[in-house]
Every structure is written in C-alpha cells, then in structure tokens.
Amino acid sequence: MQFDNPTLFNLALLQALSSTALLLLLMGWRPSPAAERGHAFMGLQALGWLLLAGANLGHERLWLSLAMAAFSASLSALWWALQRWLKPHPGRALALLAPLLMPLIYGLQFEDLGFRAAWALYWLSLQLGLLVLCLVLPNKSAELHDILSKAPPEAGPSSDTRRWRSVLLAGVLPLLMVCLWRASSAAFGAGPSSLMAPGAANSALALAVLWGLGMAALAIVLAWRGEAEAELAHLAQTDRLTGLSDNRAFAARSVDMISAARRHQEELALMLLEIDNFKAIEAEHGAAGAERALALFSSCVQAQMRLGDLAGRIGAENFGLLMDRCELQGPQAMDQRLRNALNARAQAELGYTLNFSAGWAKLRHGDRNIDDLMRRAETALYEAKRGGHGQLQAEPGLET
C-alpha cells in the first residue's frame, strides 16, 4: 500500500513511538491505574501506525483492519483513564464494543472504499466525542476523591484538573472536527482507500493526529503529576500506620465541618475512642503486635463510620471521630457497630479480643473550635474508663 504523504505518516509513527517511550521514562512501568491506561493509549497508537506500515507488505485487508482496531482501542484506553482521573461518565459499552465492532465491519466491507473509510472515521469520531464530553462536563476527581476528601484545605491545588483537561481538549477537539469532515467526505464523495489516502483532507487529518498526539502526551504527564502531588499531600497529612488523618489534619478538617454544621444548623458530635489496656497489649505482644492491633482497630473504624464522617488518630492509642448530621443516637449506633466488628475480627486476626472505651460530646452554640468539643469528650472518655472500660459515655448533661 502506498501513502500519498509518507513524510506525515513517518512523523506520526515517530511521534507515537517516541511519546510511548517518553511516558515510560517519565512515569515508570506501573505509575498508577489511570496513568497505565495513558501508557496503553499511546502504545496502541504506536501499534496502529506500525500496522499501517505493515500494509505495504501485502495482506492489506488484515493489516488495515488490525490498525483500525488498535486506534479504536487506544481511544477506549484513554477514555478509561479519564474515568479514573475524572468523574465517571456514560460510554462503557462503547469503549468495550468499538475496538471489536468497528474493525470487524471495516474488514468485511473492505472492498467498498468509501464505506469502510466513513465507517471507521465515524466510529473514531464517536469515541473522540465521548472524550470531549468527559473533559467539558462538570465533574469532580474520582481517582483522587478519597485522597482529597481526607486531605486538609492546603492540599486543594493538587486537585485542580483544569490545566491538563484544557490541554487534552485542545488536542482532541480539532482531531474530532477533522475526523468528522473526513468521514463525511468519504461517505458522500469519492471514498479513499485508507486514512492516509490522497487528498488535502488526509493531510489535514494527519496534521490533526500529530497535534493530538503531542497534546495527549503532555496532558497525560500533567494529569499523572497532579495525581502524584495529591497523593503526596495526602500522605503528608496521614498517619502512616492506620491510614487515618493525623492530629494536625484532623484539626484542620474539623474547622470546615464545624463551620458547615453551624451554617446549615445541623448536629455534630465528636467521639473519642481509646483502646483498652494498650500498654498491656504492647508489653505482651511487642511493638509489632501493638501496631497490628492499631491497624485492625482503625480498619474497623473506617469500615463502620458513615460517609461524611471524619476519623483521625490523635494519640498513641486514641482516635477521634467527627460525626456529621449526628442525632443523639448516632454515637450509640457507631459504638455498637464498632464493638461488633471488633468481636468478629480481633480473635481471628490477632489471637485475642480487643476492646475500647469511648466518650462523646455534642457541638454546642458557644463552642469556639474543636478544642472545646475535645475537652468535654475527654471528660466523658475519662468517666468511661473510670467506670470499668469497654463502654461509651456521653458528656455531662447528655443521655446515651
């Protein structure tokens, strides 16, 4: 098979190969689930151009059909990357079916030059359109949502996706427009024999591909960098052993939660949890055993807390739990769920039972900050321990 502009073809092939190598060098082999899909996008693009080159060796139907499959699969891989970096959008079925259905019909109708070119380009345009929708619709980061929801306010800039989204949109949108133009010219005019067949429209398509590949590579690097920065910001404010917010991050996040509760006139409660007889556990099972107990306890807290609550490790064996929109029965229900979870897991995973004492306080009108709540919750926790451990106690004036 002969291409009307071998220079543009060679540039596209070279750019796809070099961008694939560059992404691997910058991000490594397994940077993150989303970035891996970015790798796959660029690698499949390079494979597609190599398969186009193979069409010159004969068996043109096979090589070109496989090339269409690679190009379509590359766009599906990029769509999957966006689902991890951004809020999920509809299109899963298309992302799965396009790399199979499009090249199949392309190969079966290979002799009809206009039909197969229009068929392939319209499918690619549809996939590009889905990418555009992902980039322009209002969204919130999905891959980083758990990270950023636990991070303090100063971690916010890492969550800004506007820069790389704009870069990727600047690469995808022109390619979408040129693909639609080229597909329409193939459908309603003299059909070309391939994406790189003679004509000014094919040169425009090749130039759009070159531009899109460059923009996509830059956007993938920027998105991966933002993901890495957000992860570092999260780790800087997270207790290494338990994965919960550390004392500083817990206090910082509490400011926003208390402000929101007052603004919307909603209930807010603070529970303080302390593992019973922790010093004895450390003496009997060593530091490693004590760490396993802490990890299990924090895991149970995370599993039983509600969406919107904030948990943090605020001492050696002490944990805080801010409960949003919490009625008087909320701490009792949380206490019971946590005790049931520990009873179900501790003996099997640690070899001994694990218990805790808890105290809680309700946000009052005169509370200035988390410290006022903390003092009353500490008083309640002290009463719970003095009463024999393994129980929940409310601040004075509240019934549990």
DOTOR-555811 format. One line per 10 residues: number of its first residue (from 0); for each residue x, y, z of C-alpha. Coordinates in steps of 0.05 Angstrom, whole numbers, plus 5000, padded with zeros to 4 digits. Layout:
DOTOR-555811
NUM	X/Y/Z | ...
***
This chain:
DOTOR-555811
0	5000/5000/5000 | 5026/5069/4983 | 5013/5132/5024 | 5005/5199/4989 | 5047/5235/5042 | 5099/5189/5070 | 5131/5247/5109 | 5069/5259/5151 | 5060/5184/5160 | 5131/5176/5184
10	5124/5235/5231 | 5061/5206/5262 | 5094/5139/5271 | 5156/5170/5302 | 5116/5215/5348 | 5073/5157/5373 | 5135/5114/5386 | 5175/5170/5419 | 5115/5192/5462 | 5106/5120/5486
20	5179/5116/5506 | 5176/5184/5538 | 5116/5166/5582 | 5151/5102/5604 | 5214/5140/5622 | 5178/5195/5660 | 5125/5155/5697 | 5155/5085/5701 | 5124/5019/5681 | 5067/5019/5733
30	5056/5090/5757 | 4981/5085/5775 | 4919/5051/5747 | 4898/5114/5710 | 4968/5130/5683 | 4975/5058/5660 | 4916/5070/5614 | 4951/5132/5589 | 5010/5087/5572 | 4963/5040/5537
40	4933/5096/5496 | 5000/5118/5469 | 5026/5048/5459 | 4964/5027/5420 | 4972/5089/5377 | 5043/5069/5361 | 5020/4998/5346 | 4966/5025/5299 | 5016/5065/5258 | 5063/5005/5255
50	5006/4962/5229 | 4991/5015/5176 | 5063/5009/5155 | 5055/4933/5151 | 5001/4943/5098 | 5057/4957/5049 | 5080/4884/5057 | 5015/4855/5029 | 4951/4828/5061 | 4925/4899/5063
60	4856/4879/5090 | 4885/4846/5151 | 4937/4899/5167 | 4889/4957/5160 | 4834/4923/5200 | 4883/4910/5256 | 4906/4982/5252 | 4834/5006/5260 | 4826/4961/5320 | 4889/4989/5352
70	4867/5062/5340 | 4798/5048/5368 | 4827/5011/5428 | 4874/5069/5442 | 4816/5117/5448 | 4780/5068/5494 | 4842/5064/5537 | 4844/5140/5542 | 4770/5141/5560 | 4783/5091/5616
80	4840/5135/5641 | 4792/5194/5645 | 4743/5152/5684 | 4797/5144/5737 | 4821/5216/5737 | 4752/5247/5730 | 4680/5232/5749 | 4655/5170/5712 | 4612/5185/5650 | 4568/5141/5606
90	4603/5105/5550 | 4627/5040/5580 | 4592/4997/5527 | 4620/5037/5470 | 4690/5035/5499 | 4685/4959/5501 | 4650/4947/5435 | 4683/4997/5389 | 4751/4962/5384 | 4714/4898/5364
100	4656/4921/5322 | 4689/4976/5282 | 4748/4936/5253 | 4703/4875/5241 | 4655/4912/5195 | 4714/4951/5166 | 4746/4885/5145 | 4682/4854/5119 | 4667/4915/5076 | 4739/4926/5055
110	4724/4928/4980 | 4676/4987/4989 | 4728/5042/4996 | 4681/5098/5015 | 4640/5058/5064 | 4698/5029/5103 | 4734/5097/5109 | 4670/5131/5131 | 4652/5074/5178 | 4720/5076/5213
120	4724/5151/5218 | 4653/5159/5244 | 4667/5108/5298 | 4732/5143/5317 | 4694/5209/5317 | 4642/5180/5365 | 4697/5157/5412 | 4731/5225/5407 | 4664/5257/5423 | 4659/5217/5486
130	4727/5241/5507 | 4705/5313/5495 | 4644/5302/5538 | 4687/5275/5595 | 4732/5336/5591 | 4679/5391/5587 | 4623/5366/5632 | 4625/5388/5705 | 4659/5336/5746 | 4698/5321/5808
140	4761/5279/5811 | 4742/5206/5821 | 4810/5172/5826 | 4832/5225/5877 | 4765/5234/5912 | 4783/5191/5972 | 4851/5223/5978 | 4827/5294/5973 | 4766/5284/6018 | 4814/5267/6075
150	4866/5319/6059 | 4867/5388/6092 | 4848/5451/6053 | 4920/5466/6034 | 4921/5403/5991 | 4869/5434/5946 | 4912/5458/5887 | 4934/5387/5871 | 4862/5370/5855 | 4856/5423/5801
160	4847/5385/5735 | 4832/5446/5692 | 4902/5453/5663 | 4911/5383/5636 | 4838/5378/5615 | 4847/5441/5574 | 4910/5414/5542 | 4877/5348/5524 | 4815/5383/5498 | 4858/5426/5454
170	4886/5363/5423 | 4822/5322/5418 | 4773/5374/5393 | 4810/5393/5328 | 4820/5319/5313 | 4746/5306/5324 | 4727/5361/5276 | 4775/5338/5222 | 4753/5265/5231 | 4680/5285/5221
180	4698/5326/5159 | 4740/5269/5130 | 4686/5217/5146 | 4633/5260/5112 | 4675/5269/5051 | 4685/5194/5047 | 4611/5179/5058 | 4584/5229/5008 | 4641/5235/4959 | 4695/5192/4928
190	4718/5146/4983 | 4792/5139/4999 | 4827/5073/5007 | 4854/5089/5076 | 4861/5143/5128 | 4923/5167/5091 | 4896/5164/5021 | 4910/5222/4972 | 4877/5289/4983 | 4882/5352/5024
200	4832/5323/5075 | 4880/5266/5090 | 4938/5314/5101 | 4894/5354/5148 | 4876/5291/5185 | 4949/5271/5191 | 4967/5340/5218 | 4909/5336/5268 | 4935/5269/5291 | 5005/5297/5301
210	4977/5355/5341 | 4931/5309/5381 | 4986/5260/5399 | 5031/5316/5424 | 4976/5347/5466 | 4954/5279/5493 | 5024/5262/5516 | 5031/5329/5552 | 4962/5322/5584 | 4976/5252/5609
220	5040/5275/5642 | 5005/5334/5674 | 4948/5291/5699 | 4996/5240/5728 | 5036/5295/5761 | 4973/5324/5793 | 4954/5254/5818 | 5023/5245/5848 | 5022/5313/5882 | 4953/5299/5912
230	4978/5232/5937 | 5039/5264/5969 | 4995/5318/6001 | 4951/5263/6029 | 5010/5223/6056 | 5038/5285/6089 | 4974/5291/6129 | 4961/5217/6142 | 4982/5172/6198 | 5029/5121/6167
240	5005/5061/6207 | 4930/5069/6206 | 4917/5109/6142 | 4873/5158/6181 | 4883/5233/6185 | 4937/5252/6234 | 4925/5300/6291 | 4941/5362/6251 | 4898/5343/6191 | 4841/5323/6237
250	4841/5391/6270 | 4845/5427/6202 | 4787/5388/6173 | 4746/5398/6236 | 4744/5473/6223 | 4706/5462/6158 | 4659/5411/6188 | 4642/5455/6248 | 4631/5515/6203 | 4585/5475/6157
260	4545/5447/6216 | 4533/5517/6242 | 4517/5546/6174 | 4465/5493/6160 | 4443/5487/6233 | 4459/5413/6235 | 4480/5368/6292 | 4554/5349/6300 | 4585/5302/6351 | 4656/5284/6369
270	4673/5214/6393 | 4739/5199/6427 | 4760/5126/6425 | 4815/5093/6464 | 4838/5021/6460 | 4833/4989/6529 | 4896/4962/6563 | 4940/4983/6504 | 5003/4984/6547 | 4990/4912/6567
280	4980/4892/6494 | 5046/4925/6477 | 5082/4891/6535 | 5054/4822/6518 | 5056/4823/6442 | 5112/4873/6428 | 5113/4935/6385 | 5095/4895/6323 | 5035/4864/6357 | 5012/4932/6382
290	5017/4960/6312 | 4973/4904/6286 | 4922/4920/6339 | 4922/4993/6319 | 4916/4976/6246 | 4857/4929/6259 | 4822/4980/6303 | 4829/5035/6252 | 4805/4988/6197 | 4742/4974/6236
300	4732/5048/6249 | 4737/5063/6174 | 4690/5006/6157 | 4636/5028/6206 | 4639/5104/6201 | 4588/5138/6157 | 4601/5175/6092 | 4618/5246/6110 | 4647/5230/6179 | 4720/5245/6195
310	4765/5197/6232 | 4836/5211/6256 | 4890/5182/6300 | 4901/5237/6352 | 4945/5198/6401 | 4984/5134/6411 | 4921/5092/6423 | 4870/5148/6417 | 4824/5162/6358 | 4776/5218/6342
320	4712/5212/6302 | 4673/5274/6280 | 4603/5253/6262 | 4566/5299/6214 | 4489/5307/6219 | 4490/5265/6282 | 4429/5255/6326 | 4436/5233/6399 | 4430/5160/6378 | 4487/5166/6328
330	4546/5154/6375 | 4509/5096/6408 | 4498/5063/6340 | 4570/5075/6319 | 4596/5047/6385 | 4554/4984/6377 | 4575/4973/6304 | 4648/4982/6322 | 4645/4933/6381 | 4610/4881/6337
340	4664/4889/6283 | 4720/4881/6334 | 4687/4819/6364 | 4682/4789/6295 | 4753/4803/6273 | 4801/4812/6332 | 4804/4740/6357 | 4813/4712/6287 | 4864/4764/6264 | 4902/4780/6328
350	4891/4718/6371 | 4860/4758/6428 | 4800/4803/6439 | 4804/4878/6431 | 4761/4928/6468 | 4756/5003/6475 | 4727/5059/6516 | 4692/5119/6485 | 4667/5186/6504 | 4629/5236/6463
360	4606/5308/6462 | 4556/5348/6422 | 4572/5413/6387 | 4543/5470/6428 | 4527/5542/6410 | 4584/5571/6449 | 4639/5524/6423 | 4694/5564/6391 | 4732/5506/6358 | 4747/5432/6362
370	4785/5443/6428 | 4721/5459/6465 | 4688/5396/6439 | 4751/5357/6455 | 4752/5377/6528 | 4682/5353/6541 | 4692/5289/6502 | 4756/5276/6541 | 4717/5284/6606 | 4666/5233/6581
380	4722/5185/6560 | 4754/5191/6629 | 4687/5173/6660 | 4681/5113/6614 | 4749/5087/6634 | 4737/5100/6707 | 4672/5061/6703 | 4709/4998/6683 | 4729/5007/6609 | 4693/4977/6549
390	4636/5027/6549 | 4610/5091/6518 | 4598/5153/6560 | 4567/5219/6539 | 4588/5288/6563 | 4553/5313/6625 | 4482/5333/6611 | 4470/5283/6554 | 4438/5215/6558 | 4468/5156/6520
***
